[in-house]
Amino acid sequence: QERIETEIVTADSITEGIAQVASAVELVIIGASQESSLDKLLFGNIPDVVVRDSKRPVMIARQPRKRLENWAGKISWNIQRLIPRLGLADRTSAYTRIRRNTRPDIDYFMMISLATIIAALGLLVNSPAVVIGAMLVAPLMSPIIGIGLAMVLGDARFLRLSLGAVTKGVIIALGVGFLTGLLFFRAEITNEMLSRTQPSIVDLLIAWFSGLAAAYALCRSDAAGALPGVAIAAALVPPLAASGLFFARLDFQPALGAFLLFATNLVTITLASALMFLVLGFRPTKDQKARRAVQAKSARVALFSLVAVVALISVSSYTLAEKDAQRNRIHEVTRQKVAEAANAKLDDLTIVGFEDDEEGVRVLTLDVTVKSEFPVLYQTVLDLRKGIGSQLREDGILKEGDKVALSVTVIDITSLDPEIPPTATVTPIPSLTPTPGATSTMTPTQTSTFTPTPTWTPAPTETATAVATATPTMTATPTITPSPTATMATAVISYPFGVNLRADPRLTAPVLTVLADGETVIVLEGRETAGSLEWQKVQAGDFVGWVAADFLE
């Protein structure tokens, strides 16, 4: 203690006082700061400033740290090495540029209005390219980044200016979107509109990294070219336009969902940009106590807003995941039941949703499109609807009393293997065509002589000169008339998608040809029952095969 001399130095700040004394000594020994990491991030670290500004060697003495603290310190040190702080001139230039773009003037309001109109029309026509164009035009990113910078600097006036610009822009965007929705009230709701009504954690992460990129690009002139990409990544105006469109339809749930997406982007981009500004060296000085108070207060409000947004998004994400799981289960059950009941393959499924009928019963409406090689009967559709309803009730998707409304569209297909060509088993039927010999015996001269009146004269003599020509009783030949035409029964194919003519009376038999709806076939002798179908043997042109009797009229 006898060798230690005490000296009181007066200076504008602690670091300036230490720098004055350090100029007259050979080594500066300073204790490590005991401030928390958040305090160091917000208000700076005195030992770091002394090390950076001192012209003399500096030794920092500190207590041993725990392993976790050592790792945290290393990470912080590496971040500072990778992202060096800006100098005073660069910080001043960035502040001037951001504040100038934050002022809400006539150009700002005009660009907000035009961007909202472009975004609303792009949403209505379901055009992602048009929506992206609206993102590039919208000037909302600058005042949001201004909020982050004003929070870090504790500049209350700048903060009010930025918040006012954002608030006015939001009101204009909602109003323009609402008016556009009134003009196109009868337009259909598109996927682009619906995609902005259910924000998720992924949207929050996109907004977070977009905020970091935007703040860095605005501070670094070399990275300013990345700003258009940041504007596209963080959608600000399209959610507001979608919210206005849904409000015009009085559809409040998706309207609030779209506004929640914008609020998520607003809060997350603000906090992310504030963090980047802190890393780059923006902060109030130690003696600016009023600004430090504004900084701390605004940071608490922003963190509270982030927690609220995360909570709302978590609920929205859970609801969305639950709906997706439900839709996936409905799709899987429908696919299984189509294969089991109709021996077909599901091609497309549209889940219209749940609606209440006139009796107040909840009805799940499904539009199903299937591909099948075999006819799909009406009874099969009834069995399919019953099977889907039973399984969904077991899964808890349908409640007792709920119904399933099913619309089935059948695409008739024919499976052909190039390695196995279809073989037509044609069996000729000779009895159906009358032979020429039978027709030659049917001469009308024989039948005309069968009238006896010209050969009889009612004379009293009994010597009847009977003409021997009356004896040809062989006129019984009319029995050779083509009576086989009674066995040539015909039928008409009655099925809108046509019927497969198969080689054998079974569903798995090779397909000889496809008989079109309304085509006439010859019904042959032969009728068999295979499975649940009655099969009739028919001839169509050069093909002889079997068809389901239910499709013959």
Phi, psi and omega in degrees: 000332180293333181273356182264126177249138182256137180219137179258124183245134177258127181207169181290331179213167181296316183294325178292323178294318179294322179296324178296316180289323184297335181292342183252009182235170181266333184212137178252123177248125183223144179280147179293146182289141178261011180289156179288164180297325180293319178297318178297322181290322183281317190245359179094169183235117185300312180302322179297319180293320180295316179298321184286324187261345185285143176269356181247160176299142182235130176244128181253125178256132179214165177283154179300139180261159173284166184298320180295320179294324177298317179296319179296320179296320179295319180296317179297319180295318180293324178296319179293329177288320181287321182241085181293151180289151179283150173285173183298318181296318180292320178296319179296318179296317180295318179298315181297318182293316182291318181293324179296322180281352183272340184296127179277095179251188183297325178295320180298312182292323179294316181293324177297315182296314181294319179297322180292320178297316179298315181295317181297316179293322177296323177292321182291324180267004176060047182245106178298327181296319179294320179296320178297321176300322178295324178298323181288328182282327188296134180260020185288337184297322184297309179294331177292317174297325176298324176299315179299317180292320179295324177297315183294318182280346184069027182272100185296321180294315177297322180296316179295321179298315181292316179297321178296320179295318180294316181298314179296321178296320179296316180297316179296316181296317178296318180295315179295319177297322178296315179295321177296322177295324176293322179293325181244051185294327184271001179292148181285152176284126185259168178294328178296324177290314183292331183292348181252017182252355182225082180293152181227178178298329178298319177298322178296317179295320177299315180295323181298308182288332174294320177296318177299315181294321181294315180296319180294318181294324180289333180273332181254113182297331180291337182257012183295337179293346180277352184299318177301320178295323177295319179297325178288319183295316182262095182285121181247309182284319180305318176298322178294320177296318178297320178298316177297321179297318180288325176297324178296332178271000185059030177258089194282327183297307176294331178296316178291326177296318178294321179292327176296324177297317178295317179299322177298313179297319181299307184293317185290317178296321179299311181292320181295318178294323177299319178297317179295322177296323177296317180297324182279358173106006178280127176185156176285158179284170183296326184275355177271073187293323180297318179291324178296324178293318177297320180298313181295318181295314180294326177295320178295318179297318180295319179294320177298318178297321179295319178298317179297318180295318179298320179297315180294321179292324179298317177297316179297319180293322178295316178297318179296317179295323179295318178294320179297318178296321179295315180295320178297322179292319177299318179296318181292317179297317179298318179298316181294315183291327176297320179291323183282311187279321186250000183050044184229179181240132179290124179261319181204148178221126175245116179269099182295321177123185180266133175220154177267132178277188183296333180271002179084012180272135180284129185237129173266117183260127180233133172252113188247135173239124183237155173248130184215144173272347186242157178297139176257111185275165179298320179295327177296320178295320177298316178296323179296315179297319180295318180295318179296315180298318181296315181293319180292331174290322177295326180280352179086003179285321174257142176263169178297130182100342178288152181239165176240122174260119189242130173239120186247127173248126185255126173256111182282127181234159175234121180269122180237134177257118180302334180281340182234089180290150179291136180253121180273115179269087182272124177247110182292148180241098184288336187287349185277342183250118181298141180283150180297331181297321182293324181285333183288334181282347183273067180269130181291345181293325180293318183287333180287331179279001183276358177274114188281346188300322181292338184268351181255130171241120184290068176267151181293339179288142181269004178279077182288124177276074181288130180281130182292348182290349179281350183286342185292080175291357179291005176290003173292000178301343176302349176293350180271006179303149187292061174297342177301347178297342177291334179272351181273063179288142179241161178215161182243135177291128182233082175201124188303330185261006182085166183231140177281130172268116187252157183289329181229161180281067177203154185292336182267003181289155179299145179272121179279317178195172178249123181270124184284160178296130182089357180285140181266135179232160178265126181276123180257169177287124180144117179212124183226159177247124179225118183069233180256010184242145170267130183249135179242135177277129183221166174237130177231102183066237179268002183255137174237124182198203187234140175227160176291127185294338181295342183254020177248137175237000000 
